[in-house]
Amino acid sequence: MKNKKLNRIMRLLVGSKGAVLALGLLVATPLWSADFSFTTGNPDGLMGAASRRASPGKLETETADDFTLDQTTFISRATIVGLVPSGTQAQDIKEVEVEVYHVFPLDSANPPSGKVPSRANSPSDVEIGTATRAGNPGTLTFSTNVLNSNFGVGNTVVNNLKVATAPPGGEGSTAGEQVEIAITFTSPIILPAGHYFFRPEVLLTSGDFLYLSAPKVTPAPKDLQAWIRNSNLAPDWLRIGTDIVGGTTAPQFNMTFSLAGETVPEAGTPGETNCKGKSISALSQQFGSIDDATSALGFSSVAALQDGVNLFCQP
């Protein structure tokens, strides 16, 4: 009778992916990892916003959109969708860089400068240093796929980053090749639970990468609109829809991107003395061993994983 009762309790405590916890007793099998994925969907053809590296005659211009994490997450892959000039070849994409920002007022001067209409719910002044990845240093790799050889957008924001005084603002429609850039982080980005902005930049041999908009999710209390800035405007940001396009009923935009990786619910807390040990233990338990965690998460070596956890654990 006792064994039957215990077996019934064990069955009730079997998780959807097979992780087993029973009455505080650790079963000698690894916890199963939890896949993480986030996407804003497909382009809606409404907006193309510059998100480019600095180059001769062109200011660095950054476009960012938000995402949330409910648990500590190792982000290993991303995709972005944008518009490039017709005839652009894969080899014409010279560099891709990714940055992640907290939501203002973290990592920011506060009160803000007052030079823009609002900084509420914008990206922070400065990026999270440990989350920056780029192709040239080898911290990410990327590949390109043409989705549509002739894709048009109804409006663009490229060089004229000013608050609209006679709406609608923006720089008009354009068309080109719709491309998806698939990104793999050779050192996955590790972030604790929180609300963030994702900012990719692309450098082309000629022309600009226009980050394509995606439909806003409604109702979505956590879904913030896309923001943009260039090196003249920094550290401030402008809302692409509310500030630059404007109008009686100003539009709001998401940008087209996705993120994927693994959650590690039992990871340590950055800044706490036991963060590294707790995180390594959680990884070993979740994946079966630290070697298995290294392979599953996409790190090049155990040492690289440990270095990543060290950076994550810094306050």
Secondary structure, DSSP 4 states (H G I P E B T S, - for coil): -HHHHHHHHHHHTB-TTS-BEETTEEPSSPPPPEEEEEE--S--SSEEEE-B--BTTB--EEEEEEEEESS-EEEEEEEEEEEE-TT--GGGEEEEEEEEEEBTTTTS-SS--S-SS--TTPBPSS--GGG-EETTTTSEEEEEEEEEEEEEESEEESS-----SSSS-S---EEEEEEEEEEEEEEEEEE-SEEEEEEEEEEESSS--EEEEEPPPSS-TT-PPPEEEETTTTT--EEIIIIII--TT----EE-EEEEEEE-TT---TTSTTHHHHHHHHHHHHHSSHHHHHHHHT-SSHHHHHHHHHHHH--
